[in-house]
């Protein structure tokens, strides 16, 4: 059930209430019995799962994930020649 925000036009009392979609809009303030108005805020939407991120629909060249992959693989080739050098010295 959604949470709705109300504010009184007369006394300024503001509060949130959980109401069903089928419930009627509140009209009187619980503090002063004045006229209420429903406040509208931006909708908080959270996209979860695959397909909602910038990198999910791009090729490997355009994503930020692939840009980080070469940087993480760069130390591996540098370590390989160092490992082969002692082997050459031992022979």
FENDALIN-V606820 format. One record per residue. N is the residue number from 1. RES is the residue in one small letter. OMEGA is omega in radians with two decimals (* if undefined). NEAR is the number of other C-alpha atoms within 12 Angstrom. Layout:
n=N res=RES omega=OMEGA near=NEAR
n=N res=RES omega=OMEGA near=NEAR
//
This chain:
n=1 res=x omega=-3.10 near=10
n=2 res=x omega=3.07 near=14
n=3 res=x omega=-3.14 near=20
n=4 res=x omega=3.11 near=25
n=5 res=x omega=3.11 near=22
n=6 res=x omega=3.04 near=28
n=7 res=x omega=3.13 near=28
n=8 res=x omega=3.11 near=25
n=9 res=x omega=-3.05 near=20
n=10 res=x omega=-3.05 near=17
n=11 res=x omega=3.12 near=17
n=12 res=x omega=3.12 near=18
n=13 res=x omega=-3.14 near=22
n=14 res=x omega=3.14 near=23
n=15 res=x omega=3.07 near=20
n=16 res=x omega=3.11 near=22
n=17 res=x omega=3.09 near=19
n=18 res=x omega=-3.13 near=17
n=19 res=x omega=3.04 near=16
n=20 res=x omega=3.09 near=12
n=21 res=x omega=-3.10 near=11
n=22 res=x omega=3.11 near=9
n=23 res=x omega=3.11 near=13
n=24 res=x omega=-3.13 near=11
n=25 res=x omega=3.09 near=21
n=26 res=x omega=-3.09 near=24
n=27 res=x omega=-3.10 near=17
n=28 res=x omega=-3.10 near=20
n=29 res=x omega=3.11 near=24
n=30 res=x omega=-3.13 near=21
n=31 res=x omega=-3.01 near=17
n=32 res=x omega=-3.08 near=17
n=33 res=x omega=3.10 near=17
n=34 res=x omega=-3.09 near=20
n=35 res=x omega=3.12 near=22
n=36 res=x omega=2.96 near=26
n=37 res=x omega=3.13 near=24
n=38 res=x omega=3.12 near=24
n=39 res=x omega=3.13 near=19
n=40 res=x omega=3.13 near=13
n=41 res=x omega=3.06 near=11
n=42 res=x omega=-3.09 near=8
n=43 res=x omega=3.08 near=9
n=44 res=x omega=-3.10 near=9
n=45 res=x omega=3.08 near=7
n=46 res=x omega=3.11 near=8
n=47 res=x omega=-3.14 near=10
n=48 res=x omega=3.11 near=8
n=49 res=x omega=-3.12 near=8
n=50 res=x omega=3.10 near=10
n=51 res=x omega=-3.08 near=11
n=52 res=x omega=-3.10 near=13
n=53 res=x omega=-3.12 near=15
n=54 res=x omega=-3.04 near=15
n=55 res=x omega=-3.09 near=17
n=56 res=x omega=-3.06 near=16
n=57 res=x omega=-3.12 near=14
n=58 res=x omega=3.07 near=15
n=59 res=x omega=-3.05 near=13
n=60 res=x omega=-3.11 near=16
n=61 res=x omega=-3.02 near=14
n=62 res=x omega=-3.05 near=14
n=63 res=x omega=3.11 near=16
n=64 res=x omega=3.12 near=18
n=65 res=x omega=-3.13 near=18
n=66 res=x omega=3.11 near=17
n=67 res=x omega=3.13 near=16
n=68 res=x omega=-3.10 near=14
n=69 res=x omega=3.12 near=15
n=70 res=x omega=3.13 near=15
n=71 res=x omega=-3.14 near=14
n=72 res=x omega=3.12 near=13
n=73 res=x omega=-3.13 near=14
n=74 res=x omega=3.13 near=13
n=75 res=x omega=-3.11 near=13
n=76 res=x omega=3.10 near=14
n=77 res=x omega=3.12 near=14
n=78 res=x omega=-3.13 near=14
n=79 res=x omega=-3.10 near=13
n=80 res=x omega=3.11 near=14
n=81 res=x omega=3.13 near=13
n=82 res=x omega=3.13 near=14
n=83 res=x omega=-3.12 near=14
n=84 res=x omega=-3.13 near=14
n=85 res=x omega=3.08 near=13
n=86 res=x omega=3.11 near=12
n=87 res=x omega=3.13 near=11
n=88 res=x omega=3.14 near=10
n=89 res=x omega=-3.11 near=9
n=90 res=x omega=-3.09 near=8
n=91 res=x omega=* near=7
//
